[in-house]
Amino acid sequence: MSDEGARAYLPERLTLSALRRAAATCRGCPLYKDATQTVFGDGLVRARLMLVGEQPGDKEDLAGEPFVGPAGRILDQGLEGAGIDRDEVYITNAVKHFKFTERGKRRIHKKPNLSEIRACRPWLDAEVEVVRPAGIVALGATAAQALFGPQFKVSQQRGELVESDLAPLATATVHPSSILRSPDAESRRAAIDEFTKDLQAVARRLG
């Protein structure tokens, strides 16, 4: 792994299309070896809102697009409930390759470690620089700590505004995949309602 991580692969001219092409060849950390492909961010070039998750899952790894699996459906539900058009949002992940362990024929999500998150950070920084969102929302603990520092705790600071150089409005909420792990239908509905309220608050603040 290069000491520079993804930085060695950044194109000279930063555009989303150039970044996406360059990221497809990234070898900045070992995760590329087992992943099907790089899953880069997707969405409006000048989106006012950027959503950042942890990493692509199994369905995203196969499709090459972020948030298209079960967690993506929860995200879509929350965005719709908040009156946010997904087509006007930029959606990405802190880590661009799927990290997993194999269990039989299934590929089970495995949390990326700090060195992998750091290696991939230049891609995320470049996306923020190009998109220049007015608001950025971290989805889940890994994304929140990648963006706001290791001391950030979503369980305690969910929905709070964070002072950040990344965007005028910065905050965090849960990752949609955590809602999928709800023990029953009632708790899942409640979790979706809370998630939607978080996104509604962001929408109000962005005007």
N, C-alpha and C positions, 0 to 999 in steps of 0.2 A: 504494500500500500504506500502510495506517495505521501510524504509528510504534508504536502499541500492539500491532500484530499481532492475534492472536485475542482479546486482553484486552477489546477494545471489544465483542465479541460474547457474552461470558460472561453467563449469566442471573443475576438477583439471587439466586435460591435454587438452591443447588447440589445437584441430584440427577442420577443418570445419565440419566433420561428427559429432564429439562430440558436437560442438557448436549448430549444427542444431537440434540434438536430445534434448539437454538441453533447447533450446529456445522454443521448442514445449510445454513445461510445464511452461513457464514463467508467473508469476502472479505479476510482478514487478510494474505494474500500472493497473488501472481499464479497460483499453481498451480491454483486453482479454475477458471480459464478453460478449461483443456483437459481436466480430469478429468470423468468422468461424474457423480460425486457425492462427497460427503464419506464417508469410511469411518471411522466412529467405533469406539471399543472395544466389546467385547462380553463378557459373562460375568456371573458371580455378583456381586451388589452388595457383599457383604461377603466376597469371596474372600480367602483367606489368602495366595494367591500371585498376583502380577501378572507377566505376560510382556510385554515391550515390544520390538517390532521396529522396523525403519527406516521403512517406508512401505508402503501397499497396492500390490500388483502389478496386472497386467492383469485377472486373474480377480476379485480383490477389488474393484477399481474398478467392475466390471460388476455384481457381486453386492451390493455395499454392506456386506460383512462382512469382518473381518480373517482372514487365514490360511485361506482356503478353496481356494486353488490348489495347485500342486505342492509349494511350500514348506510349505503347511499340512498336506499329507499326511505329509511328513517330521516335522513337529512332532508330529502325532498319534501317529506311530510312536514317537517319543522319549518322549512323555508316557505312552503305554501301557506301554512297557518300564520306565519309572520308577515305575509304579503310581500315576500321577497322573490323576485323572478330569478331562478337559477341561471338563466341565460345572461343575466347582467352581473353575475358574481364571478370572481376568479377563485378556483378551488385547487388546492395543492396539498402536499404533505411535507413534513420535515425531512423524511427519508424517502428516496425515490425508487428503491428496490424492495421487493417483498422478502422479508426474513421469516423463515418458517422451520418447523421440524416436521418430519414425515411420520405419520401414524397410520400404518397400513397404506391405503391408497389416498388418504387425506393429507393435506398440507395444513398444519396448524400454525397460526400466527405466533411469532416469537418476538418479544419486545426488543427493539434495537438498543444497543448499548451506547454509552456516551461517545466513544471514539467514532462510531458509525454516524451518529447524529452530527458530530463536529465535522467529519469528513464531507458530509452532504450539505452543510450549511451554506457554502458559496452559491449553490443553486437557488436556495430560498432567498438569500440576500439579493441575488440578481433579479429574481422575480419581483421582489418588493420594489427594487429600483426602477424596473421597467413599468410596472403597473401603477405604482404610486397610489395605493388605496387610501381613501379617507378613513377607513376603518379596517381593522384586522382582528379576527376572532380565532383564538386557538381552540381546537377541539380536542379535549382530553389532556391528561397530565403530561405526557411526553412532549406534545406540541407546545404546551404552555411553558414548560421548563426550558425547552429549546429556545423559545422566543423571549421569555421574561426572566430566566435564570433558575437555577436549581432549587432556590428557596421557595418558589411559587407553588402553592397547594390549591388545586382546583376545588377540593373538598371544602376549603375555608374561604377562598377568594373568588369563587364562581360569580360571574356577573359584575365584579368590581372593575372600575376603570383603572388601567395601568398606565403609568407614565412611560412612554416608549418613543424611541427615535424612528420606529418602523412606520407609525401612522399616528395622526392626531387622536384617533379613538382606538384604543387597544383593550381587549378584554378576553376572557376565556369562559368556556362552558364545557360540559361533558362531551366525550366522543360518542357519536351515535351508536357505536358497537356496544357501549356499556348498557344502553337501553335494551338491546337485544338479549342481554343476560338477565333481564328482570325475571323474577321467579314465577310470576303469573300475569294474566291478562290485565288485571286491575292495576297492578304496580307498573306495568308497562305503559298503560294509558296515562297514569300520573306522571311518569318520567317523561313521556312525550310532551305532555302539557307544560312541564317545567322547562324543557328544552325549547319549546316554541316560545314561551314567555321570554327566555333569554334572547332569542333572535328578534322578537318584537321590540325589546328594549333597545337593541342595536339599531333596528330600523328607525325607531323614533329619534334616536340621537343623531342619526345621519340625515334626518329630515326627509 
